[in-house]
Amino acid sequence: MEKKKIILVIPAYNEEESILKTYQGVEEYNKTAKEKLDVIVINDGSKDKTKEILEKNNIPHINLICNLGIGGAVQTGYKYALENNYDIAIQYDGDGQHDVNYVGDIVKPIENNEANMVIGSRFVQKDKEGFKSSKARRIGINVISFFIKLKTRKKIYDVTSGFRAIDRSLMELFKNYYPVEYPEPISTVNALKNNYKVSEVPVVMKEREKGKSSISSWKNVYYMINVILSIMLMKGNK
């Protein structure tokens, strides 16, 4: 089987405290596992020293002139992956939460033609250790999961996981439409409504080491209500 060309798309907004360590972790993995995972960091209009760190350390990156949000940053990465002939693009957080050692598990269903999108899930295997978010957010995730199943007839356990891989067919879909708000659950529903195969594999995640989550606690109820409305109003063929 021909080796797939894989790239990690790392959206970064004000990640000066963690982006270098994240990149070095991928480089170390490439050495020890004898893999070749490429990286593109999408600097999403950071106001801190993220840009300077990327430039000083020769980390492959694209600087966005303004903050587009995680959806716009990830879509930029998918477009870059398409233009540079990658077979698989993996969304990968720059804040230290994701473990690069799970990349092999995440890409395997795509390599075996069993899925177009694979989500690294904290909840699909309940005995897995690791950080699983706050209790309030887990309740929100379960509610959103219920509505995704109601809409698509497919149970997705970790609806907000930002550790996910897609193949070229989904890159083609997402280059034209990718949600700016609530990108993980909405893009998953979009894939399912357009008859793409989505699966989950168990992963362990770490608690965010530095910086701030893009979903602050006061927004949780607002986030949940709006993402549910967005899911229920979605149609296929976008």
Contacts in CASP RR format, 6 or more apart in sequence:
PFRMAT RR
TARGET T0000
AUTHOR 0000-0000-0000
METHOD contacts of the structure
MODEL  1
MEKKKIILVIPAYNEEESILKTYQGVEEYNKTAKEKLDVIVINDGSKDKT
KEILEKNNIPHINLICNLGIGGAVQTGYKYALENNYDIAIQYDGDGQHDV
NYVGDIVKPIENNEANMVIGSRFVQKDKEGFKSSKARRIGINVISFFIKL
KTRKKIYDVTSGFRAIDRSLMELFKNYYPVEYPEPISTVNALKNNYKVSE
VPVVMKEREKGKSSISSWKNVYYMINVILSIMLMKGNK
1 111 0 8 1.000
4 87 0 8 1.000
4 88 0 8 1.000
4 107 0 8 1.000
4 110 0 8 1.000
4 111 0 8 1.000
5 38 0 8 1.000
5 85 0 8 1.000
5 86 0 8 1.000
5 87 0 8 1.000
5 88 0 8 1.000
6 36 0 8 1.000
6 37 0 8 1.000
6 38 0 8 1.000
6 86 0 8 1.000
6 87 0 8 1.000
6 88 0 8 1.000
6 89 0 8 1.000
6 90 0 8 1.000
6 103 0 8 1.000
6 107 0 8 1.000
7 37 0 8 1.000
7 38 0 8 1.000
7 39 0 8 1.000
7 40 0 8 1.000
7 80 0 8 1.000
7 81 0 8 1.000
7 84 0 8 1.000
7 86 0 8 1.000
7 88 0 8 1.000
7 89 0 8 1.000
7 90 0 8 1.000
8 26 0 8 1.000
8 37 0 8 1.000
8 38 0 8 1.000
8 39 0 8 1.000
8 40 0 8 1.000
8 90 0 8 1.000
8 92 0 8 1.000
8 100 0 8 1.000
8 103 0 8 1.000
9 40 0 8 1.000
9 42 0 8 1.000
9 74 0 8 1.000
9 77 0 8 1.000
9 78 0 8 1.000
9 80 0 8 1.000
9 81 0 8 1.000
9 89 0 8 1.000
9 90 0 8 1.000
9 91 0 8 1.000
9 92 0 8 1.000
10 19 0 8 1.000
10 22 0 8 1.000
10 23 0 8 1.000
10 39 0 8 1.000
10 40 0 8 1.000
10 41 0 8 1.000
10 42 0 8 1.000
10 92 0 8 1.000
10 93 0 8 1.000
10 94 0 8 1.000
11 42 0 8 1.000
11 44 0 8 1.000
11 69 0 8 1.000
11 70 0 8 1.000
11 71 0 8 1.000
11 72 0 8 1.000
11 73 0 8 1.000
11 74 0 8 1.000
11 91 0 8 1.000
11 93 0 8 1.000
11 94 0 8 1.000
12 19 0 8 1.000
12 41 0 8 1.000
12 42 0 8 1.000
12 43 0 8 1.000
12 44 0 8 1.000
12 46 0 8 1.000
12 50 0 8 1.000
12 73 0 8 1.000
12 94 0 8 1.000
13 43 0 8 1.000
13 44 0 8 1.000
13 45 0 8 1.000
13 46 0 8 1.000
13 50 0 8 1.000
13 67 0 8 1.000
13 69 0 8 1.000
13 70 0 8 1.000
13 73 0 8 1.000
13 214 0 8 1.000
14 46 0 8 1.000
14 47 0 8 1.000
14 48 0 8 1.000
14 50 0 8 1.000
14 211 0 8 1.000
14 212 0 8 1.000
15 22 0 8 1.000
15 46 0 8 1.000
15 48 0 8 1.000
15 50 0 8 1.000
15 94 0 8 1.000
15 95 0 8 1.000
15 210 0 8 1.000
15 211 0 8 1.000
16 46 0 8 1.000
16 48 0 8 1.000
16 49 0 8 1.000
16 50 0 8 1.000
16 53 0 8 1.000
17 209 0 8 1.000
17 210 0 8 1.000
17 211 0 8 1.000
18 94 0 8 1.000
18 95 0 8 1.000
18 96 0 8 1.000
18 209 0 8 1.000
18 210 0 8 1.000
18 211 0 8 1.000
19 41 0 8 1.000
19 50 0 8 1.000
19 53 0 8 1.000
19 54 0 8 1.000
19 59 0 8 1.000
19 94 0 8 1.000
20 53 0 8 1.000
20 57 0 8 1.000
20 59 0 8 1.000
21 96 0 8 1.000
21 209 0 8 1.000
22 92 0 8 1.000
22 93 0 8 1.000
22 94 0 8 1.000
22 95 0 8 1.000
22 96 0 8 1.000
23 39 0 8 1.000
23 41 0 8 1.000
23 57 0 8 1.000
23 59 0 8 1.000
25 100 0 8 1.000
26 37 0 8 1.000
26 39 0 8 1.000
26 100 0 8 1.000
29 35 0 8 1.000
29 37 0 8 1.000
29 100 0 8 1.000
29 101 0 8 1.000
29 103 0 8 1.000
30 36 0 8 1.000
30 37 0 8 1.000
33 101 0 8 1.000
35 103 0 8 1.000
37 100 0 8 1.000
37 103 0 8 1.000
38 60 0 8 1.000
38 86 0 8 1.000
39 59 0 8 1.000
39 60 0 8 1.000
40 60 0 8 1.000
40 61 0 8 1.000
40 62 0 8 1.000
40 77 0 8 1.000
40 80 0 8 1.000
40 81 0 8 1.000
41 54 0 8 1.000
41 59 0 8 1.000
41 60 0 8 1.000
41 61 0 8 1.000
41 62 0 8 1.000
41 94 0 8 1.000
42 61 0 8 1.000
42 62 0 8 1.000
42 64 0 8 1.000
42 73 0 8 1.000
42 74 0 8 1.000
42 76 0 8 1.000
42 77 0 8 1.000
43 50 0 8 1.000
43 51 0 8 1.000
43 54 0 8 1.000
43 61 0 8 1.000
43 62 0 8 1.000
43 63 0 8 1.000
43 64 0 8 1.000
44 64 0 8 1.000
44 67 0 8 1.000
44 68 0 8 1.000
44 69 0 8 1.000
44 70 0 8 1.000
44 72 0 8 1.000
44 73 0 8 1.000
45 51 0 8 1.000
45 63 0 8 1.000
45 64 0 8 1.000
45 65 0 8 1.000
45 66 0 8 1.000
45 67 0 8 1.000
51 61 0 8 1.000
51 63 0 8 1.000
53 59 0 8 1.000
54 61 0 8 1.000
55 61 0 8 1.000
62 76 0 8 1.000
62 77 0 8 1.000
62 80 0 8 1.000
64 73 0 8 1.000
64 76 0 8 1.000
68 76 0 8 1.000
68 180 0 8 1.000
69 180 0 8 1.000
69 214 0 8 1.000
70 183 0 8 1.000
70 214 0 8 1.000
71 178 0 8 1.000
71 179 0 8 1.000
71 180 0 8 1.000
71 183 0 8 1.000
72 178 0 8 1.000
72 180 0 8 1.000
72 183 0 8 1.000
74 91 0 8 1.000
74 178 0 8 1.000
74 183 0 8 1.000
75 174 0 8 1.000
75 175 0 8 1.000
75 178 0 8 1.000
77 89 0 8 1.000
78 89 0 8 1.000
78 166 0 8 1.000
78 171 0 8 1.000
78 174 0 8 1.000
78 175 0 8 1.000
78 178 0 8 1.000
79 171 0 8 1.000
79 175 0 8 1.000
81 89 0 8 1.000
81 171 0 8 1.000
82 168 0 8 1.000
82 171 0 8 1.000
82 172 0 8 1.000
82 175 0 8 1.000
86 168 0 8 1.000
86 171 0 8 1.000
87 167 0 8 1.000
87 168 0 8 1.000
88 107 0 8 1.000
88 110 0 8 1.000
88 111 0 8 1.000
88 165 0 8 1.000
88 166 0 8 1.000
88 167 0 8 1.000
88 168 0 8 1.000
89 165 0 8 1.000
89 166 0 8 1.000
89 171 0 8 1.000
90 103 0 8 1.000
90 106 0 8 1.000
90 107 0 8 1.000
90 163 0 8 1.000
90 164 0 8 1.000
90 165 0 8 1.000
91 162 0 8 1.000
91 163 0 8 1.000
91 164 0 8 1.000
91 165 0 8 1.000
92 98 0 8 1.000
92 100 0 8 1.000
92 162 0 8 1.000
92 163 0 8 1.000
93 162 0 8 1.000
93 163 0 8 1.000
95 208 0 8 1.000
95 209 0 8 1.000
95 210 0 8 1.000
95 211 0 8 1.000
96 206 0 8 1.000
96 208 0 8 1.000
96 209 0 8 1.000
97 131 0 8 1.000
97 163 0 8 1.000
97 205 0 8 1.000
97 206 0 8 1.000
97 207 0 8 1.000
97 208 0 8 1.000
97 209 0 8 1.000
98 162 0 8 1.000
98 163 0 8 1.000
98 203 0 8 1.000
98 205 0 8 1.000
98 206 0 8 1.000
99 203 0 8 1.000
99 204 0 8 1.000
99 205 0 8 1.000
99 206 0 8 1.000
102 120 0 8 1.000
102 163 0 8 1.000
102 201 0 8 1.000
102 203 0 8 1.000
102 204 0 8 1.000
103 165 0 8 1.000
105 120 0 8 1.000
105 201 0 8 1.000
105 202 0 8 1.000
105 203 0 8 1.000
106 118 0 8 1.000
106 120 0 8 1.000
106 163 0 8 1.000
106 164 0 8 1.000
106 165 0 8 1.000
106 201 0 8 1.000
106 203 0 8 1.000
107 118 0 8 1.000
107 165 0 8 1.000
108 118 0 8 1.000
108 201 0 8 1.000
109 115 0 8 1.000
109 118 0 8 1.000
109 199 0 8 1.000
109 201 0 8 1.000
110 116 0 8 1.000
110 118 0 8 1.000
110 165 0 8 1.000
110 166 0 8 1.000
110 167 0 8 1.000
114 197 0 8 1.000
114 199 0 8 1.000
115 197 0 8 1.000
115 198 0 8 1.000
115 199 0 8 1.000
116 166 0 8 1.000
116 167 0 8 1.000
116 169 0 8 1.000
116 170 0 8 1.000
116 191 0 8 1.000
116 196 0 8 1.000
116 197 0 8 1.000
116 198 0 8 1.000
117 164 0 8 1.000
117 165 0 8 1.000
117 166 0 8 1.000
117 167 0 8 1.000
117 170 0 8 1.000
117 188 0 8 1.000
117 191 0 8 1.000
117 196 0 8 1.000
117 197 0 8 1.000
117 198 0 8 1.000
117 199 0 8 1.000
118 164 0 8 1.000
118 165 0 8 1.000
118 166 0 8 1.000
118 198 0 8 1.000
118 199 0 8 1.000
118 200 0 8 1.000
118 201 0 8 1.000
119 156 0 8 1.000
119 158 0 8 1.000
119 161 0 8 1.000
119 162 0 8 1.000
119 163 0 8 1.000
119 164 0 8 1.000
119 188 0 8 1.000
119 198 0 8 1.000
119 199 0 8 1.000
119 200 0 8 1.000
119 201 0 8 1.000
120 158 0 8 1.000
120 161 0 8 1.000
120 162 0 8 1.000
120 163 0 8 1.000
120 164 0 8 1.000
120 200 0 8 1.000
120 201 0 8 1.000
120 202 0 8 1.000
120 203 0 8 1.000
121 157 0 8 1.000
121 158 0 8 1.000
121 161 0 8 1.000
121 200 0 8 1.000
121 201 0 8 1.000
121 202 0 8 1.000
121 203 0 8 1.000
122 128 0 8 1.000
122 130 0 8 1.000
122 131 0 8 1.000
122 132 0 8 1.000
122 133 0 8 1.000
122 158 0 8 1.000
122 161 0 8 1.000
122 202 0 8 1.000
122 203 0 8 1.000
122 204 0 8 1.000
122 205 0 8 1.000
123 132 0 8 1.000
123 141 0 8 1.000
123 157 0 8 1.000
123 158 0 8 1.000
124 157 0 8 1.000
124 158 0 8 1.000
124 200 0 8 1.000
124 201 0 8 1.000
124 202 0 8 1.000
125 202 0 8 1.000
128 202 0 8 1.000
128 203 0 8 1.000
128 204 0 8 1.000
129 204 0 8 1.000
130 204 0 8 1.000
130 205 0 8 1.000
130 206 0 8 1.000
131 205 0 8 1.000
131 206 0 8 1.000
131 207 0 8 1.000
132 138 0 8 1.000
132 205 0 8 1.000
133 141 0 8 1.000
134 217 0 8 1.000
136 217 0 8 1.000
136 220 0 8 1.000
137 160 0 8 1.000
137 215 0 8 1.000
137 220 0 8 1.000
140 220 0 8 1.000
140 224 0 8 1.000
141 158 0 8 1.000
141 159 0 8 1.000
141 160 0 8 1.000
143 224 0 8 1.000
143 228 0 8 1.000
144 159 0 8 1.000
144 160 0 8 1.000
144 185 0 8 1.000
144 224 0 8 1.000
144 227 0 8 1.000
144 228 0 8 1.000
144 231 0 8 1.000
145 155 0 8 1.000
145 156 0 8 1.000
145 157 0 8 1.000
145 159 0 8 1.000
147 228 0 8 1.000
147 231 0 8 1.000
147 232 0 8 1.000
148 154 0 8 1.000
148 155 0 8 1.000
148 156 0 8 1.000
148 159 0 8 1.000
148 185 0 8 1.000
148 188 0 8 1.000
148 189 0 8 1.000
148 192 0 8 1.000
148 231 0 8 1.000
149 155 0 8 1.000
149 156 0 8 1.000
150 232 0 8 1.000
151 189 0 8 1.000
151 193 0 8 1.000
151 231 0 8 1.000
151 232 0 8 1.000
151 234 0 8 1.000
152 189 0 8 1.000
152 192 0 8 1.000
152 193 0 8 1.000
154 192 0 8 1.000
154 198 0 8 1.000
156 185 0 8 1.000
156 188 0 8 1.000
156 198 0 8 1.000
156 200 0 8 1.000
157 200 0 8 1.000
158 200 0 8 1.000
159 184 0 8 1.000
159 185 0 8 1.000
159 188 0 8 1.000
160 184 0 8 1.000
160 185 0 8 1.000
160 215 0 8 1.000
161 184 0 8 1.000
162 184 0 8 1.000
163 203 0 8 1.000
163 205 0 8 1.000
164 184 0 8 1.000
166 174 0 8 1.000
166 191 0 8 1.000
169 196 0 8 1.000
170 191 0 8 1.000
170 196 0 8 1.000
173 190 0 8 1.000
173 191 0 8 1.000
173 194 0 8 1.000
173 196 0 8 1.000
173 238 0 8 1.000
174 187 0 8 1.000
176 238 0 8 1.000
177 190 0 8 1.000
177 238 0 8 1.000
178 187 0 8 1.000
179 186 0 8 1.000
179 187 0 8 1.000
179 190 0 8 1.000
179 230 0 8 1.000
181 226 0 8 1.000
181 227 0 8 1.000
181 230 0 8 1.000
182 223 0 8 1.000
182 226 0 8 1.000
182 227 0 8 1.000
182 230 0 8 1.000
185 227 0 8 1.000
185 231 0 8 1.000
186 227 0 8 1.000
186 230 0 8 1.000
186 231 0 8 1.000
186 234 0 8 1.000
188 198 0 8 1.000
189 231 0 8 1.000
189 234 0 8 1.000
190 234 0 8 1.000
190 236 0 8 1.000
190 238 0 8 1.000
191 198 0 8 1.000
192 198 0 8 1.000
193 234 0 8 1.000
193 235 0 8 1.000
193 236 0 8 1.000
193 237 0 8 1.000
193 238 0 8 1.000
194 236 0 8 1.000
194 237 0 8 1.000
194 238 0 8 1.000
215 223 0 8 1.000
END
